[in-house]
Structures are given as C-alpha cells and as structure tokens.
Amino acid sequence: MRKSYPIEVDCANCANLMEVEANKVAGVKKATVNFMMLKMTVKFEEGADPAQVMPEVLTACKGVEPDCSIEF
C-alpha cells in the first residue's frame, strides 16, 4: 500500500534527512519526501497498518526537525 501525506518542513536538507529516518521505521518499505511539493509518500510493508506506522515515522522525523509535521 502506498499513501501520500502533506508535510511541513523548513529546508531541503532536513527533508532529505527526514526521508532517511522514515525509511528506518519498521513497516516502511520506501519513503520519499518531496520538499518542493511538501509531500511525503510512503510505501508500507505487506500487512503494516499505516495508522500504527505513521506516528513512529513522525517521531523519527521530529528527531531531525522538531518543528516538522505530517498530516495523517
């Protein structure tokens, strides 16, 4: 399953680092962050529940940029 989420991030470098951290979260098969579109696209592992995975993705991203937000 693949879903897109609006994000709020201040710089392209932070967006890149958020992508790296999101890809480390269990249940995420592939995450990409488009800084220009302020959008994160996440492809989830088979059987993963996005409602449980996305709060962990947000926590990982806040480790990079505490001000960031992901609307899910």
C-alpha positions in Angstrom: 0.0 0.0 0.0 1.2 3.5 -0.9 -0.1 6.7 0.7 0.9 10.4 0.4 0.9 12.8 3.3 1.2 16.6 3.4 4.2 17.7 5.4 5.7 20.8 6.9 9.4 21.1 6.7 11.7 24.2 6.6 14.6 23.2 4.4 15.6 20.7 1.6 18.4 19.2 3.7 16.0 18.5 6.6 13.6 16.9 4.1 16.3 14.6 2.9 17.3 13.6 6.5 13.6 13.0 7.3 13.4 10.7 4.3 16.4 8.7 5.6 14.9 8.4 9.1 11.5 7.5 7.8 13.0 4.6 5.8 14.4 3.2 9.1 10.9 2.8 10.7 9.5 -0.8 10.9 6.6 -1.2 8.5 8.0 1.3 5.9 9.2 -0.3 2.7 10.1 3.0 1.0 9.6 6.6 2.0 10.3 9.6 -0.2 10.0 13.3 0.7 9.4 16.0 -2.0 10.5 19.3 -0.4 9.1 21.4 -3.3 5.6 19.8 -3.1 5.8 19.4 0.8 4.7 15.8 0.4 5.8 12.5 1.9 5.0 9.3 0.0 5.2 6.1 2.0 5.0 2.6 0.6 4.2 0.3 3.5 5.4 -3.3 4.1 2.9 -6.0 3.4 0.5 -6.2 6.4 1.7 -3.0 8.0 -1.0 -0.7 9.4 -0.4 2.9 8.3 -2.3 4.2 11.4 0.3 2.5 13.6 3.4 3.2 11.5 2.9 6.9 10.8 3.1 8.1 14.4 6.5 6.3 14.5 7.5 8.0 11.3 6.6 11.4 12.7 8.6 10.7 15.9 11.6 9.7 13.7 11.2 12.9 11.6 10.9 15.1 14.7 14.3 13.8 15.7 15.7 15.6 12.6 13.5 18.7 12.7 11.4 19.2 15.9 9.1 21.7 14.1 8.1 19.3 11.3 4.6 18.0 10.9 3.0 15.2 8.9 -0.8 15.3 8.4 -2.1 11.7 8.6 
